[in-house]
Amino acid sequence: MTDLNSPQLYFNRELSWLEFNTRVLAQAQDENLPPLERLKFLAIYGTNLDEFYMIRVAGLKSLYAARVQETGADKLTPKEQLAEIREYLHREQKVVEECYRDILVMLEMHGVSIKSHKALSSEQKEIVKAIFFEQIYPVIIPIAVDSKHPFPHLNNLSFGLALTLVDNAKNIKHGLIRIPRILPRFIQVEHIFIPIESVVKNYIKDLFPGFRVIASTPFRVTRNADIAIEEEEADDFLEILEEGLRARNKGSLVRLELMDDADEDLVNFLNLHIKLKYNDIYQYVGVPLNMGCFWQVVGDKALSHLILPTFTPKTLPPLNHEDIFVAMKKQDILLYHPFDSFDPVVKFIKQAAKDPDTIAIRMTLYRAGPKSPIIKSLIEAVRDGKQVTVLVELKARFDEENNLVWAKSLEDAGAHVVYGIPGLKVHAKIAQVIRREGKKFQSYLHLATGNYNPSTAKIYTDMSYFTTKVLLNDDATRFFHFLTGFSTHTELEALYMSPAMIKPKLLEMIKSESTHGKDGHIILKSNSLVDPHIIKALYKASNEGTQIDLIIRGICCLKPQVEGVSENIKVHSIIGKYLEHPRIYYFKHDKIGCYISSADLMPRNLVRRVELMTPILEKNLARRAEQILLLQLKDNQLRWELGSDGRYIKVPSGSKKINSHKVLENYVTKLYDKTRKETPDYVAKLATRLLKDS
């Protein structure tokens, strides 16, 4: 019998993540996409890599320093993982550079260019000169480095120029020019985007008068950005989190980025102070440092014709004309964003805030965004005398500052604000409204897989479930009591909550489905699959003949198609126009059949976070969720399949091209058009027949 604990049966999570980012890079390489769409994916690739180094690589370096030997089911040591990561990324650099050059050629064909200052015409240089002295010169900081001027502290993701200079007496000096983040990454002249460092380089003599430049290089540093918070010792959690945010810019240095033509002496000067292993120094050929900066080019509205057409989300019956509370009392409603508009979710809170019959609003906030209409509505509700209770998860990584601002605003307005639970992140997505209707109180509930953020809801796919079912609403009330009280445990009847309930329920359903052998079918859609107990349960189910389809966007530690272990398991990944974000769990023979969740299949979600898993109780809505999964399994334009060797292969196109994102855009648009001709009830019935009608 195969030992299911064997490290040979598990992929390393960090290397699996790198494979995911390589699939993002493949989108940037796709010549069928418009040039700015390709540049957008290069921006995403770079931003992803920044976070990977700030958190994952930094964490591995800390484990290595602490002499930790094993970190996962694959048994690779931190030292081995770091070596493989560096080798992978240095190898992939060549692909990035070639991809960027190819995109530049395509952009040039459309009259758009990214070029250095020296490549400009004399007229263009005059325009840039005026911009430099008016908008850049007053802001940038020249820094001398010598015995009287110590090497400065560089914040996380600091960017600038390192210099070797010589004065008239032929004294060699080193210096830096910091380029603050408030300045644009590119100086724009019509449709020409000039990297700011090439402009600054041209005016070094004005920043260091009396010196001549011997060598210069742009550089960028990355620090450990994970915040360690001793929650049990915190009297004031807000204060200790603010201290943690300040400490983020003081974390250990983990990466240095340079251009390939950097002077060797200058590289040695920088590293004398930064003190990194040379394989943590990445030198790019021709690609501007900080690929996330390409969003500035992608976001130019004058160039919108060079990106995929923007889809306008649709609001369908019954939400397009009925009062949201009236609609919810008639039936449960399931939405799939961004094809179904996120507006009804915003309207749910906004209408509740203004409604004189609303008694209370309760919700969790993980990533609300910098300009949240939902939070503004909650503040209005408080001022109108309504009871508002909000859990604001201050530990939401890289959104801590936004959440601090919102938490203080809500608290100042008079809302009851909870800052999370010690030792656990609250990642559940839930909102409850309680209204007085006659002599009774009526509860309305929204449960979701994604954040209450209208901006990301336009580019993330997620599910929303509206219901007035008593069983679910009673559970929601108990859940909020758990969040606001001292209880360390609460019993729920229909909803499932981690850390105590979701994982056991999933393991139970996997085992139960496996008893049906070849007639069994499991589909799990998640961002990541890491949890070893879930993986082992799936291996056992596969050995019983159960068909298992895993739609995993990112990390997958399970090895599919291994003889005698996972022959009946296929792993799919959808990478396309929208970021796949929902967690949908389907079991063919389960009484409920379909569940949506905020929880990924990772130990952090299942045992170290407060999450919710929701049964879709209405059969027609569960069928709709199932159809979305089946559609994605038929996708032959955006879908990749994972092999037992850890490599992903793009699924070949069939005679009929199926792009699940386009299918859903077209389908929802068709339903929306029918609202002008057909009755709302007829359109609502059509919405449950996705595959047949599309």
C-alpha positions as CSV (number, residue, x, y, z in Angstrom):
1,M,0.0,0.0,0.0
2,T,1.3,3.5,-0.9
3,D,2.5,5.6,2.0
4,L,0.3,8.8,1.6
5,N,2.7,10.7,3.8
6,S,5.6,10.2,1.3
7,P,7.1,13.6,0.4
8,Q,7.2,12.3,-3.2
9,L,3.4,12.8,-3.3
10,Y,3.5,16.5,-2.6
11,F,4.6,19.5,-4.5
12,N,6.4,22.3,-2.7
13,R,4.0,25.2,-2.0
14,E,6.5,27.9,-2.9
15,L,7.5,26.3,-6.2
16,S,3.9,25.7,-7.0
17,W,3.2,29.4,-6.5
18,L,6.1,30.2,-8.9
19,E,4.3,28.0,-11.5
20,F,1.2,30.0,-10.9
21,N,3.0,33.3,-11.6
22,T,4.5,31.7,-14.7
23,R,0.9,31.2,-15.9
24,V,0.3,34.9,-15.3
25,L,3.5,35.6,-17.4
26,A,2.1,33.4,-20.1
27,Q,-0.8,35.8,-20.5
28,A,1.7,38.6,-21.1
29,Q,3.3,36.4,-23.8
30,D,-0.1,35.8,-25.6
31,E,0.2,37.5,-28.9
32,N,-3.6,37.2,-29.4
33,L,-4.2,39.7,-26.6
34,P,-4.0,43.5,-27.2
35,P,-0.6,45.0,-26.2
36,L,-1.7,46.8,-23.1
37,E,-3.6,43.7,-21.9
38,R,-0.3,41.9,-22.2
39,L,1.5,44.7,-20.3
40,K,-1.2,44.5,-17.6
41,F,-0.3,40.9,-17.0
42,L,3.4,41.8,-16.8
43,A,2.4,44.4,-14.1
44,I,0.5,41.7,-12.2
45,Y,3.4,39.3,-12.5
46,G,5.8,41.9,-11.1
47,T,3.5,42.9,-8.2
48,N,2.9,39.2,-7.4
49,L,6.7,38.7,-7.3
50,D,7.2,41.7,-5.0
51,E,4.8,40.2,-2.4
52,F,6.3,36.7,-2.8
53,Y,9.7,38.1,-1.9
54,M,8.4,40.3,0.9
55,I,6.5,37.5,2.6
56,R,7.4,34.0,1.4
57,V,11.1,34.4,0.6
58,A,11.6,36.6,3.7
59,G,9.9,33.9,5.8
60,L,12.1,31.1,4.4
61,K,15.2,33.2,5.2
62,S,14.0,33.6,8.7
63,L,13.4,29.8,9.0
64,Y,16.8,29.2,7.6
65,A,18.4,31.6,10.1
66,A,16.5,29.7,12.9
67,R,17.9,26.4,11.6
68,V,14.4,25.0,10.9
69,Q,14.8,21.9,8.7
70,E,11.3,21.0,7.4
71,T,8.4,23.2,6.5
72,G,5.9,21.1,4.6
73,A,4.7,17.7,3.4
74,D,7.3,17.7,0.6
75,K,10.1,17.9,3.3
76,L,12.2,20.4,1.4
77,T,14.4,22.4,3.8
78,P,14.3,26.3,3.7
79,K,17.8,26.2,2.3
80,E,16.7,23.9,-0.6
81,Q,13.6,25.9,-1.3
82,L,15.6,29.2,-1.4
83,A,18.1,27.6,-3.8
84,E,15.3,26.4,-6.1
85,I,13.4,29.7,-6.0
86,R,16.5,31.7,-7.0
87,E,17.3,29.3,-9.8
88,Y,13.7,29.4,-11.1
89,L,13.5,33.2,-11.0
90,H,16.9,33.8,-12.5
91,R,16.0,31.4,-15.4
92,E,12.6,33.1,-15.9
93,Q,14.2,36.6,-16.1
94,K,15.1,35.9,-19.7
95,V,11.5,35.1,-20.5
96,V,10.4,38.3,-18.8
97,E,12.9,40.4,-20.8
98,E,12.0,38.8,-24.1
99,C,8.3,39.2,-23.4
100,Y,8.8,42.9,-22.6
101,R,10.7,43.6,-25.7
102,D,7.9,41.9,-27.8
103,I,5.3,44.1,-26.1
104,L,7.3,47.2,-26.8
105,V,7.3,46.3,-30.6
106,M,3.5,45.9,-30.5
107,L,3.0,49.2,-28.7
108,E,5.3,51.0,-31.2
109,M,3.0,49.7,-34.0
110,H,0.2,51.6,-32.3
111,G,2.2,54.8,-31.7
112,V,2.9,54.1,-28.1
113,S,6.5,53.8,-26.7
114,I,8.4,53.4,-23.5
115,K,11.9,54.9,-24.1
116,S,14.7,56.5,-22.2
117,H,15.5,60.2,-22.1
118,K,18.4,59.9,-24.5
119,A,16.1,58.4,-27.2
120,L,13.9,61.5,-27.2
121,S,13.9,64.2,-29.9
122,S,15.3,67.7,-29.0
123,E,11.8,69.1,-28.8
124,Q,10.7,66.3,-26.4
125,K,13.7,66.8,-24.3
126,E,12.8,70.5,-23.8
127,I,9.3,69.5,-22.6
128,V,10.8,66.9,-20.2
129,K,13.3,69.6,-18.9
130,A,10.5,71.9,-17.9
131,I,8.7,69.0,-16.1
132,F,12.0,68.0,-14.3
133,F,12.7,71.5,-12.9
134,E,9.0,72.2,-12.0
135,Q,7.9,68.8,-10.7
136,I,10.9,66.6,-9.9
137,Y,13.8,68.7,-8.9
138,P,12.1,70.2,-5.8
139,V,11.1,66.7,-4.5
140,I,14.0,64.3,-5.1
141,I,16.8,64.0,-2.6
142,P,20.5,63.8,-3.4
143,I,22.4,61.9,-0.7
144,A,26.2,61.9,-0.2
145,V,27.6,58.7,1.3
146,D,31.0,59.0,3.1
147,S,32.4,59.1,6.6
148,K,30.3,62.1,7.6
149,H,27.2,61.0,5.7
150,P,26.2,57.4,6.6
151,F,24.4,55.1,4.1
152,P,20.7,56.0,4.6
153,H,18.0,53.7,5.7
154,L,16.0,52.4,2.6
155,N,12.4,51.7,3.2
156,N,10.7,48.7,1.7
157,L,10.5,48.9,-2.1
158,S,12.7,52.1,-2.1
159,F,13.8,53.1,-5.6
160,G,16.5,55.4,-6.8
161,L,19.9,55.8,-8.4
162,A,23.3,54.8,-7.0
163,L,26.2,56.9,-8.2
164,T,30.0,57.0,-8.5
165,L,31.1,60.6,-8.8
166,V,34.4,62.5,-9.1
167,D,35.2,66.1,-8.2
168,N,37.7,68.5,-9.7
169,A,40.4,67.3,-7.4
170,K,39.8,63.8,-8.7
171,N,38.3,62.5,-5.4
172,I,36.0,59.5,-5.9
173,K,32.7,59.8,-4.1
174,H,29.6,57.6,-3.9
175,G,26.0,59.0,-3.6
176,L,22.4,58.1,-4.0
177,I,19.3,59.9,-5.4
178,R,16.1,58.7,-3.8
179,I,13.0,58.9,-6.1
180,P,9.9,59.2,-3.8
181,R,6.8,57.3,-4.5
182,I,4.8,60.5,-4.9
183,L,6.4,61.0,-8.2
184,P,5.1,59.1,-11.3
185,R,7.1,56.2,-12.5
186,F,7.0,57.5,-16.0
187,I,7.1,61.0,-17.4
188,Q,4.6,61.2,-20.2
189,V,5.0,63.2,-23.3
190,E,1.9,62.5,-25.5
191,H,2.1,58.7,-26.0
192,I,5.7,58.4,-25.0
193,F,6.4,57.1,-21.4
194,I,9.9,57.9,-20.1
195,P,11.2,56.1,-17.0
196,I,11.8,58.7,-14.4
197,E,15.3,57.4,-13.5
198,S,16.5,58.1,-17.1
199,V,15.3,61.7,-16.7
200,V,16.9,62.1,-13.3
201,K,20.2,60.6,-14.6
202,N,20.4,63.3,-17.2
203,Y,20.3,66.0,-14.5
204,I,22.7,64.5,-12.0
205,K,25.1,67.5,-12.5
206,D,22.3,69.8,-11.3
207,L,21.8,67.7,-8.1
208,F,25.6,67.3,-7.4
209,P,27.1,70.5,-8.8
210,G,30.9,70.4,-9.2
211,F,30.9,66.6,-9.7
212,R,31.2,64.5,-12.8
213,V,29.4,61.1,-13.1
214,I,31.6,58.1,-13.5
215,A,28.9,55.5,-13.2
216,S,25.2,55.3,-12.2
217,T,22.6,52.6,-11.9
218,P,18.9,52.4,-10.9
219,F,18.3,50.2,-7.9
220,R,15.3,48.9,-5.9
221,V,15.3,47.1,-2.6
222,T,12.8,44.7,-1.0
223,R,12.5,44.1,2.7
224,N,10.7,41.5,4.9
225,A,7.2,43.0,5.1
226,D,5.5,40.4,7.4
227,I,4.3,42.0,10.6
228,A,4.8,40.0,13.8
229,I,2.3,41.1,16.4
230,E,2.3,39.8,20.0
231,E,-1.5,40.1,20.4
232,E,-1.7,38.6,23.8
233,E,0.6,41.3,25.2
234,A,-1.4,44.1,23.5
235,D,-3.4,46.4,25.7
236,D,-4.3,48.6,22.7
237,F,-4.4,46.6,19.5
238,L,-4.6,49.7,17.3
239,E,-1.4,51.1,18.7
240,I,0.5,47.9,18.4
241,L,-0.6,47.4,14.8
242,E,0.5,51.0,14.0
243,E,3.9,50.1,15.5
244,G,4.0,47.0,13.3
245,L,3.3,49.0,10.2
246,R,6.2,51.3,11.0
247,A,8.4,48.3,11.5
248,R,7.6,46.9,8.1
249,N,10.0,49.5,6.6
250,K,12.7,48.2,8.9
251,G,12.5,44.5,8.1
252,S,15.6,42.7,6.9
253,L,16.6,43.3,3.3
254,V,15.8,40.3,1.1
255,R,16.3,41.4,-2.5
256,L,18.2,44.0,-4.6
257,E,17.1,44.8,-8.2
258,L,19.4,46.5,-10.7
259,M,19.9,47.0,-14.4
260,D,22.2,44.5,-16.2
261,D,24.7,47.2,-17.2
262,A,25.3,48.2,-13.6
263,D,28.9,49.1,-12.9
264,E,30.5,46.2,-10.9
265,D,32.1,48.6,-8.4
266,L,28.8,50.3,-7.8
267,V,27.1,46.9,-7.3
268,N,29.8,46.1,-4.7
269,F,29.3,49.5,-3.0
270,L,25.5,48.9,-2.7
271,N,25.9,45.4,-1.4
272,L,28.6,46.5,1.1
273,H,25.7,48.2,2.9
274,I,22.8,46.0,1.9
275,K,24.6,42.7,2.6
276,L,22.8,40.2,0.4
277,K,23.8,37.0,-1.2
278,Y,24.6,37.7,-4.8
279,N,21.9,35.3,-6.0
280,D,19.4,37.6,-4.3
281,I,20.5,40.4,-6.7
282,Y,18.5,40.4,-9.9
283,Q,19.9,42.4,-12.9
284,Y,17.4,43.1,-15.6
285,V,18.2,43.7,-19.3
286,G,16.0,46.5,-20.6
287,V,13.1,46.0,-18.3
288,P,12.3,49.0,-16.0
289,L,12.6,48.1,-12.3
290,N,9.2,47.7,-10.6
291,M,7.1,46.0,-13.2
292,G,4.0,46.9,-11.2
293,C,4.6,50.5,-12.5
294,F,3.2,49.4,-15.9
295,W,-0.3,50.1,-14.4
296,Q,0.4,53.8,-15.1
297,V,0.6,53.0,-18.9
298,V,-2.2,50.5,-18.8
299,G,-4.5,53.0,-17.0
300,D,-4.1,55.7,-19.6
301,K,-7.7,56.2,-20.7
302,A,-6.6,57.6,-24.1
303,L,-5.1,54.1,-24.8
304,S,-8.2,52.0,-23.8
305,H,-8.5,50.7,-27.3
306,L,-5.3,48.7,-26.6
307,I,-6.8,46.6,-23.8
308,L,-9.6,44.1,-23.8
309,P,-13.1,45.7,-23.9
310,T,-14.4,46.5,-20.5
311,F,-17.5,44.5,-19.6
312,T,-20.3,46.3,-17.8
313,P,-21.7,44.0,-15.1
314,K,-25.5,43.5,-15.3
315,T,-28.2,43.6,-12.7
316,L,-30.9,41.0,-13.6
317,P,-34.3,40.2,-12.2
318,P,-35.5,40.3,-9.5
319,L,-32.9,42.8,-8.3
320,N,-33.1,45.2,-11.3
321,H,-36.5,46.6,-10.4
322,E,-37.7,45.4,-7.0
323,D,-36.9,46.6,-3.5
324,I,-34.0,44.4,-2.4
325,F,-35.8,43.3,0.8
326,V,-39.0,42.5,-1.1
327,A,-37.0,40.4,-3.6
328,M,-35.1,38.5,-0.8
329,K,-38.3,37.6,1.0
330,K,-39.6,36.0,-2.2
331,Q,-36.6,33.9,-2.9
332,D,-32.9,33.2,-2.3
333,I,-30.6,34.9,-4.8
334,L,-27.2,33.8,-6.0
335,L,-24.9,36.2,-7.9
336,Y,-21.7,35.5,-9.8
337,H,-19.6,38.6,-9.9
338,P,-18.4,40.5,-12.0
339,F,-20.9,39.2,-14.6
340,D,-23.7,39.9,-12.1
341,S,-23.2,43.4,-10.8
342,F,-21.9,44.0,-7.3
343,D,-24.3,47.0,-7.1
344,P,-27.0,44.9,-5.3
345,V,-24.5,44.2,-2.5
346,V,-23.8,47.9,-2.0
347,K,-27.5,48.6,-2.3
348,F,-28.2,46.1,0.4
349,I,-26.2,48.1,2.9
350,K,-27.1,51.5,1.6
351,Q,-30.8,50.8,1.6
352,A,-30.6,49.3,5.1
353,A,-28.8,52.4,6.3
354,K,-31.5,54.7,5.1
355,D,-34.5,52.5,5.9
356,P,-36.4,53.7,9.0
357,D,-37.4,50.1,9.7
358,T,-33.8,48.9,10.0
359,I,-32.8,48.1,13.6
360,A,-29.3,46.8,13.2
361,I,-26.6,46.1,10.6
362,R,-23.7,43.7,11.3
363,M,-20.9,42.8,9.0
364,T,-17.3,41.8,8.6
365,L,-14.8,43.8,6.7
366,Y,-11.5,42.3,5.4
367,R,-10.5,44.5,2.4
368,A,-13.0,47.3,1.9
369,G,-10.8,49.5,-0.3
370,P,-9.8,53.2,0.1
371,K,-13.1,54.7,-1.1
372,S,-15.7,52.4,0.3
373,P,-19.4,53.4,-0.3
374,I,-20.3,50.5,2.1
375,I,-18.5,52.1,5.0
376,K,-19.9,55.5,4.3
377,S,-23.4,53.9,4.5
378,L,-22.5,52.3,7.8
379,I,-21.5,55.6,9.2
380,E,-24.7,57.2,8.0
381,A,-26.7,54.4,9.6
382,V,-24.9,55.0,13.0
383,R,-25.7,58.7,12.7
384,D,-29.3,57.8,12.0
385,G,-29.5,55.9,15.3
386,K,-29.2,52.4,14.0
387,Q,-27.1,49.7,15.8
388,V,-24.1,49.0,13.7
389,T,-21.6,46.3,14.6
390,V,-18.5,45.9,12.3
391,L,-15.6,43.5,12.6
392,V,-12.7,45.2,10.8
393,E,-9.8,42.7,10.4
394,L,-6.8,44.9,11.0
395,K,-4.4,42.1,10.2
396,A,-5.5,41.9,6.5
397,R,-2.0,41.9,4.9
398,F,-1.1,45.1,3.0
399,D,-4.6,46.6,3.8
400,E,-3.8,47.3,7.4
401,E,-3.5,51.1,6.9
402,N,-6.8,51.3,5.0
403,N,-8.5,49.2,7.7
404,L,-7.0,51.3,10.5
405,V,-8.5,54.5,8.9
406,W,-11.9,52.8,8.4
407,A,-11.9,51.3,11.9
408,K,-11.2,54.7,13.5
409,S,-13.9,56.4,11.3
410,L,-16.5,53.9,12.2
411,E,-15.6,54.1,15.9
412,D,-15.6,57.9,15.9
413,A,-19.1,57.8,14.3
414,G,-20.3,55.6,17.2
415,A,-20.4,52.1,15.6
416,H,-19.4,49.1,17.7
417,V,-16.1,48.1,16.1
418,V,-14.3,44.8,16.8
419,Y,-10.7,44.6,15.7
420,G,-10.5,40.8,15.2
421,I,-9.9,37.9,17.5
422,P,-6.6,37.2,19.2
423,G,-4.6,34.5,17.4
424,L,-7.0,34.3,14.4
425,K,-7.7,36.3,11.3
426,V,-11.4,36.8,10.6
427,H,-11.7,36.2,6.8
428,A,-15.4,35.3,6.7
429,K,-17.6,37.5,4.4
430,I,-21.0,38.1,6.0
431,A,-23.5,40.9,6.4
432,Q,-26.8,40.8,8.3
433,V,-29.6,43.4,8.4
434,I,-32.4,43.2,11.0
435,R,-35.6,45.1,10.3
436,R,-38.8,45.7,12.2
437,E,-41.7,44.5,10.1
438,G,-45.0,45.0,12.0
439,K,-44.6,43.3,15.4
440,K,-41.8,41.0,14.3
441,F,-38.1,41.3,13.5
442,Q,-37.0,40.0,10.1
443,S,-33.4,39.1,9.3
444,Y,-31.8,39.5,5.9
445,L,-28.4,37.9,5.2
446,H,-25.6,38.2,2.6
447,L,-22.9,35.6,2.5
448,A,-20.0,35.7,0.0
449,T,-16.7,34.3,-1.1
450,G,-15.1,37.7,-1.7
451,N,-14.5,41.0,0.0
452,Y,-16.9,43.9,0.4
453,N,-14.9,46.0,-2.2
454,P,-16.8,47.3,-5.2
455,S,-13.5,48.1,-7.0
456,T,-12.0,44.5,-6.9
457,A,-15.5,43.1,-7.5
458,K,-15.2,44.3,-11.1
459,I,-12.0,42.2,-11.8
460,Y,-12.4,39.3,-9.3
461,T,-14.9,36.5,-9.9
462,D,-16.8,35.8,-6.7
463,M,-20.2,34.6,-5.4
464,S,-22.9,36.3,-3.4
465,Y,-25.8,34.6,-1.7
466,F,-28.8,36.6,-0.4
467,T,-31.2,34.7,1.9
468,T,-33.9,35.2,4.6
469,K,-33.9,31.6,5.6
470,V,-34.4,31.4,9.4
471,L,-31.8,28.6,9.9
472,L,-29.0,30.6,8.2
473,N,-30.0,33.9,9.9
474,D,-30.1,32.3,13.3
475,D,-26.6,31.0,12.7
476,A,-25.5,34.4,11.5
477,T,-26.7,35.9,14.8
478,R,-24.8,33.3,16.8
479,F,-21.7,34.0,14.6
480,F,-21.7,37.7,15.4
481,H,-22.2,37.0,19.1
482,F,-19.1,34.8,18.9
483,L,-17.2,37.7,17.3
484,T,-18.2,40.3,19.8
485,G,-18.2,38.2,23.0
486,F,-15.7,36.2,24.9
487,S,-16.7,32.8,23.6
488,T,-14.0,30.6,22.1
489,H,-16.5,28.3,20.5
490,T,-20.0,28.4,19.1
491,E,-22.3,25.8,17.6
492,L,-23.9,26.5,14.2
493,E,-26.7,24.5,12.7
494,A,-26.4,25.1,9.0
495,L,-23.4,27.3,8.4
496,Y,-19.9,25.9,8.9
497,M,-17.2,27.9,10.6
498,S,-13.5,27.4,10.9
499,P,-11.3,26.7,12.7
500,A,-13.5,23.9,14.2
501,M,-16.1,23.0,11.5
502,I,-15.1,23.4,7.9
503,K,-12.2,21.0,7.6
504,P,-14.0,18.1,9.4
505,K,-17.1,18.7,7.2
506,L,-15.0,18.7,4.0
507,L,-13.2,15.5,5.1
508,E,-16.5,13.9,5.9
509,M,-18.0,14.8,2.5
510,I,-14.9,13.6,0.6
511,K,-15.1,10.2,2.4
512,S,-18.8,9.9,1.9
513,E,-18.6,10.7,-1.9
514,S,-15.8,8.1,-2.2
515,T,-18.2,5.3,-1.1
516,H,-20.0,5.8,-4.5
517,G,-16.8,4.7,-6.3
518,K,-16.8,5.4,-10.0
519,D,-20.2,7.1,-9.8
520,G,-18.9,9.6,-7.3
521,H,-17.8,13.1,-8.5
522,I,-16.1,15.9,-6.5
523,I,-15.3,19.3,-7.8
524,L,-13.4,21.7,-5.6
525,K,-12.7,25.2,-6.8
526,S,-10.3,27.2,-4.7
527,N,-7.4,29.6,-4.9
528,S,-5.0,27.2,-3.3
529,L,-4.8,23.5,-2.1
530,V,-2.1,23.0,0.5
531,D,-3.7,21.2,3.5
532,P,-2.2,17.7,3.7
533,H,-5.2,16.1,5.4
534,I,-7.5,17.3,2.5
535,I,-4.9,16.0,0.0
536,K,-4.7,12.6,1.6
537,A,-8.5,12.3,1.7
538,L,-8.6,13.1,-2.0
539,Y,-5.9,10.5,-2.7
540,K,-8.0,7.9,-0.9
541,A,-11.2,8.9,-2.8
542,S,-9.3,8.6,-6.0
543,N,-8.3,5.1,-5.1
544,E,-11.9,4.2,-4.7
545,G,-12.5,5.3,-8.3
546,T,-14.2,8.6,-7.5
547,Q,-13.8,11.2,-10.3
548,I,-12.2,14.4,-8.8
549,D,-11.8,17.7,-10.6
550,L,-9.8,20.4,-8.8
551,I,-10.0,24.0,-10.2
552,I,-7.1,25.6,-8.3
553,R,-6.0,29.0,-9.5
554,G,-2.7,29.2,-7.6
555,I,-0.8,26.8,-5.3
556,C,-1.5,23.1,-5.6
557,C,0.6,20.7,-3.5
558,L,-1.4,17.6,-4.6
559,K,0.2,15.5,-7.4
560,P,-2.4,14.4,-9.9
561,Q,-2.2,11.4,-12.3
562,V,0.1,9.3,-10.1
563,E,-0.4,5.6,-10.7
564,G,-2.1,3.9,-7.7
565,V,-2.6,7.2,-5.9
566,S,-4.3,10.0,-7.9
567,E,-5.2,8.5,-11.3
568,N,-8.7,9.8,-11.0
569,I,-7.7,13.4,-10.1
570,K,-7.3,16.2,-12.5
571,V,-6.1,19.6,-11.5
572,H,-7.2,22.6,-13.6
573,S,-6.2,26.3,-13.4
574,I,-8.1,29.2,-15.1
575,I,-6.1,32.3,-15.8
576,G,-7.7,35.0,-17.9
577,K,-9.3,38.4,-17.9
578,Y,-10.7,38.1,-14.4
579,L,-9.0,36.9,-11.3
580,E,-10.7,33.6,-10.2
581,H,-11.5,34.0,-6.5
582,P,-14.6,32.1,-5.4
583,R,-14.4,28.9,-3.4
584,I,-17.1,26.5,-4.5
585,Y,-17.2,22.9,-3.2
586,Y,-19.4,20.3,-5.1
587,F,-20.2,16.7,-4.1
588,K,-22.5,14.8,-6.5
589,H,-24.2,12.6,-3.9
590,D,-24.3,15.1,-0.9
591,K,-27.8,16.0,0.2
592,I,-27.0,19.7,-0.3
593,G,-24.5,19.2,-3.1
594,C,-22.9,22.6,-3.4
595,Y,-21.3,25.0,-0.9
596,I,-19.6,28.3,-1.2
597,S,-16.9,29.5,1.2
598,S,-14.5,32.3,2.1
599,A,-11.9,29.5,3.0
600,D,-9.2,28.2,0.7
601,L,-8.0,24.6,1.2
602,M,-5.0,25.7,3.2
603,P,-4.1,25.1,6.9
604,R,-4.1,28.9,7.5
605,N,-7.7,29.1,6.4
606,L,-9.0,25.9,7.9
607,V,-7.3,26.0,11.3
608,R,-5.9,29.5,11.8
609,R,-8.7,31.7,10.6
610,V,-12.3,32.4,11.2
611,E,-14.1,31.5,7.9
612,L,-17.5,30.5,6.8
613,M,-18.8,27.8,4.5
614,T,-22.4,28.2,3.3
615,P,-24.7,25.4,1.9
616,I,-26.6,26.6,-1.2
617,L,-30.0,25.3,0.0
618,E,-32.1,26.1,-3.1
619,K,-31.6,23.3,-5.6
620,N,-31.9,25.6,-8.6
621,L,-29.2,27.9,-7.3
622,A,-26.9,25.0,-6.4
623,R,-27.4,23.7,-10.0
624,R,-26.3,27.2,-11.3
625,A,-23.1,27.0,-9.2
626,E,-22.5,23.5,-10.5
627,Q,-23.0,24.6,-14.1
628,I,-20.4,27.4,-13.6
629,L,-17.9,24.7,-12.5
630,L,-18.8,22.4,-15.4
631,L,-18.4,25.3,-17.8
632,Q,-14.9,26.0,-16.5
633,L,-14.0,22.3,-16.9
634,K,-14.9,22.7,-20.6
635,D,-12.9,25.9,-21.1
636,N,-10.2,25.4,-23.8
637,Q,-9.0,29.0,-24.0
638,L,-8.1,29.9,-20.4
639,R,-7.6,26.5,-18.8
640,W,-4.3,24.8,-17.8
641,E,-3.9,21.2,-16.6
642,L,-1.3,20.1,-14.0
643,G,0.9,17.1,-14.7
644,S,2.5,14.8,-12.2
645,D,5.8,16.5,-13.0
646,G,4.6,19.8,-11.6
647,R,4.3,21.5,-14.9
648,Y,1.1,23.1,-16.3
649,I,0.2,22.6,-19.9
650,K,-2.3,24.9,-21.6
651,V,-5.3,22.9,-22.8
652,P,-5.4,22.8,-26.6
653,S,-8.3,24.6,-28.3
654,G,-11.0,22.4,-29.7
655,S,-13.1,22.9,-32.8
656,K,-15.4,25.1,-30.7
657,K,-13.5,27.7,-28.7
658,I,-14.8,28.0,-25.2
659,N,-13.6,30.9,-23.1
660,S,-15.6,30.7,-19.8
661,H,-15.2,34.4,-19.1
662,K,-16.5,35.4,-22.6
663,V,-19.3,32.8,-22.3
664,L,-20.5,34.3,-19.0
665,E,-20.2,37.9,-20.3
666,N,-22.3,37.0,-23.4
667,Y,-24.8,34.9,-21.4
668,V,-25.5,37.6,-18.8
669,T,-25.8,40.2,-21.6
670,K,-28.3,38.1,-23.4
671,L,-30.3,37.7,-20.2
672,Y,-30.2,41.4,-19.6
673,D,-31.5,42.1,-23.1
674,K,-34.3,39.7,-22.5
675,T,-35.5,41.8,-19.5
676,R,-36.8,44.3,-22.0
677,K,-39.0,41.7,-23.7
678,E,-39.8,39.0,-21.2
679,T,-41.3,38.8,-17.7
680,P,-38.8,39.0,-14.8
681,D,-39.9,35.4,-13.7
682,Y,-39.1,34.0,-17.1
683,V,-35.6,35.7,-17.1
684,A,-34.9,34.4,-13.6
685,K,-35.7,30.8,-14.7
686,L,-33.4,31.2,-17.7
687,A,-30.6,32.2,-15.4
688,T,-30.5,28.7,-14.0
689,R,-29.9,27.1,-17.4
690,L,-26.4,28.4,-18.1
691,L,-24.8,25.5,-20.0
692,K,-27.9,24.6,-22.1
693,D,-28.6,28.1,-23.2
694,S,-24.9,29.1,-23.8
